[in-house]
Amino acid sequence: MAAAAGGEREEWRRGRAEAAAAHAAAAERARTAEAERARALLGAFVAEVRRRGVAPVPLRARVGGGRARTGAHGWYLRRDESLAVAVDGAFHVLTVPGGLRERLLGVRLVASDPPLQVGRGARDGESVELAELLRRRLADLDGGEPARGG
């Protein structure tokens, strides 16, 4: 009888593990689909700013209380210059770890998967849909704001 109970527990554990794996796979598929939709929005934004003749600017990252060169060019998406899209459409979070060395020598940016909801989980008023953020950025450019601010 104890062997039967042990077999049931093992079957239950296996079922839970399979359910957890299926849930994780579904979450990964959703994240990938979201990133692809967001990449399409960023690609359209890059095409539009190029069509408008807005030149890309050198992107600088926040590092240890200062700024650092990145070697990348693109357009800032937020006024605080914490997010940007590079000329190739890559999405970058411009806050990177480091200190004086990185500030002096610069940093290499690594593209992030873009979210459809920027600032998800942030304080009220700091979260915005990517489509709305890009629309606002284009409106700022229409108003004559330089490409730096976002």
C-alpha positions in Angstrom: 0.0 0.0 0.0 2.9 2.4 0.8 4.3 1.6 -2.7 1.0 2.7 -4.3 1.0 5.9 -2.3 4.6 6.6 -3.3 3.6 6.0 -7.0 0.7 8.4 -6.7 3.0 11.1 -5.3 5.5 10.6 -8.0 2.8 10.8 -10.6 1.5 14.0 -9.0 5.0 15.5 -9.0 5.5 14.6 -12.6 2.1 16.1 -13.5 3.0 19.3 -11.6 6.4 19.5 -13.3 4.8 19.1 -16.8 2.2 21.8 -16.0 5.0 24.1 -14.8 7.0 23.5 -17.9 3.9 24.1 -20.1 3.2 27.3 -18.2 6.8 28.5 -18.6 6.7 27.7 -22.4 3.5 29.6 -22.8 4.9 32.6 -21.0 8.0 32.5 -23.2 5.9 32.4 -26.3 3.9 35.4 -25.1 7.1 37.4 -24.2 8.6 36.6 -27.7 5.4 37.6 -29.4 5.3 40.9 -27.4 8.9 41.7 -28.3 8.2 41.0 -32.0 5.2 43.4 -32.0 7.3 46.0 -30.1 10.2 45.6 -32.6 7.8 46.3 -35.5 6.7 49.5 -33.7 10.4 50.6 -33.3 11.1 49.7 -36.9 8.3 52.0 -38.0 9.5 54.7 -35.7 13.0 54.5 -37.2 11.6 54.6 -40.7 9.5 57.7 -39.8 12.3 59.7 -38.2 14.5 58.9 -41.2 11.7 60.0 -43.5 11.5 63.3 -41.6 15.2 63.8 -41.9 15.9 63.6 -38.2 19.5 62.7 -37.8 20.5 60.2 -35.2 22.6 61.4 -32.3 25.4 59.6 -30.4 23.8 57.7 -27.5 25.3 58.0 -24.1 24.6 55.7 -21.1 24.2 56.5 -17.5 27.0 54.9 -15.5 27.8 55.4 -11.9 26.5 58.9 -11.5 27.8 60.1 -14.8 27.5 59.4 -18.5 29.5 57.3 -20.9 30.0 57.0 -24.6 28.5 53.9 -26.2 29.6 54.1 -29.8 25.9 53.7 -30.8 23.8 56.3 -32.6 20.0 56.6 -32.5 17.2 58.5 -31.0 16.3 58.9 -27.3 12.8 57.9 -26.5 12.4 59.5 -23.1 13.2 63.1 -22.0 15.5 61.7 -19.3 17.5 59.8 -22.0 17.1 56.5 -20.2 15.7 54.7 -23.3 16.7 54.8 -26.9 16.3 53.1 -30.2 19.4 52.7 -32.3 19.7 53.3 -36.0 19.2 49.5 -36.6 16.0 49.5 -34.6 17.5 47.9 -31.5 16.0 49.0 -28.2 18.4 50.1 -25.4 18.0 50.7 -21.7 20.7 53.3 -21.2 21.4 52.7 -17.5 24.3 50.3 -17.2 26.5 49.1 -14.4 30.0 50.5 -14.0 32.0 53.3 -12.6 34.8 55.6 -13.5 36.5 53.2 -15.8 33.4 52.8 -17.9 32.8 56.6 -17.8 36.3 57.1 -19.2 36.5 54.3 -21.7 32.9 54.0 -22.7 30.5 51.1 -22.6 29.2 48.6 -25.2 25.4 48.6 -25.3 23.5 45.3 -25.4 20.1 45.5 -27.0 17.1 44.5 -24.9 13.8 42.9 -25.9 11.5 45.9 -26.2 8.3 45.8 -24.2 4.9 46.9 -25.4 4.4 48.5 -22.0 7.4 50.7 -21.0 7.9 51.0 -17.3 5.6 48.1 -16.4 5.5 47.8 -12.6 6.8 51.4 -12.1 5.1 54.0 -10.0 1.9 55.5 -11.2 2.4 57.8 -14.2 5.7 56.2 -15.2 4.3 53.3 -17.2 3.3 54.0 -20.8 2.5 51.9 -23.9 5.4 51.8 -26.3 3.1 53.0 -29.2 2.1 56.1 -27.1 5.7 56.8 -26.2 6.7 56.7 -29.8 3.8 58.9 -30.8 4.7 61.5 -28.2 8.3 61.4 -29.4 7.3 62.1 -32.9 5.0 64.9 -31.7 8.0 66.4 -29.8 10.0 66.3 -33.0 7.2 68.0 -34.9 7.4 70.8 -32.3 11.0 71.4 -33.2 12.5 69.7 -30.2 16.0 68.5 -30.9 16.6 64.7 -31.3 18.3 64.6 -27.9 15.4 64.9 -25.5 12.7 62.3 -25.5 
